[in-house]
Amino acid sequence: MATPHVAGCAALWVQQQKQNLGFLTSENLAARTLASATFVPGASFEDIGNGMVQAPQQ
């Protein structure tokens, strides 16, 4: 169930970046999405990868 969550967060990052900058690159979107990941205590990298992705704050 991580895929729909990450896709939704990525769509929100796209919307925010287009509003703020007027453009978006795939590299910028990937960096923003990965940078938003937060560590989950007690979880292993094999279970959660970089962490739990976060939607941008409005």
PyMOL commands that set and color helices and strands:
alter all, ss='L'
color gray80, all
select helices_A, chain A and resi 2-21+26-35+45-48
alter helices_A, ss='H'
color red, helices_A
deselect
rebuild
show_as cartoon
